[in-house]
Amino acid sequence: MHAAPDSAVIDQFHAAALAQYDLRAVTAWVSGADPEIPERILIAAGAHQWAQTLAELGSEAHKTTATVRMVMSKALAFMADPELAASVLPAPVPGSASRSSSTTPAPST
């Protein structure tokens, strides 16, 4: 069984919400940046089935993985436009750090 594109997106959205990341992190993960981060977040939160489903993207099914990444990338392509991205990102809170970076360390497992 392979992860469906919608399932993989949901898993990454869930990981981002758990870590209080915004959509920029999901966009980076979909692009291949730090693909282990959402899995580690899900495992640390006890969402093992979600993590397992997401881990299927890294399986031997390279054509399926490429297709899933392509679909997710197209769905999030609007994030490249700053005005469109701003419409889905939270307003900055003075004095708080942004949680947008996919390179922010995930919770340790």
CORNORMO-V968294 format. One line per field, one symbol per residue. phi: phi as a letter, one per 40 degrees, with the letter a starting at -180 (. if undefined). psi: psi as a letter, one per 20 degrees, with the letter a starting at -180 (. if undefined). A space follows every 50 residues. Layout:
# CORNORMO-V968294
phi->???
psi->???
This chain:
# CORNORMO-V968294
phi->.bccdccccccccccccccfcbccccdcccchcfccdccccccccgcccc ccccccccccccccdccccccccccbdccccdcccccbccccbdgbccbc ccccdcdcb
psi->pqpqghggggghggggghjkrahhggggghijpliighghggghijmhgg hgghhhhjaimhggghgghgghghhjhiiiohggghiiqqqpppjqqqli piipprqq.
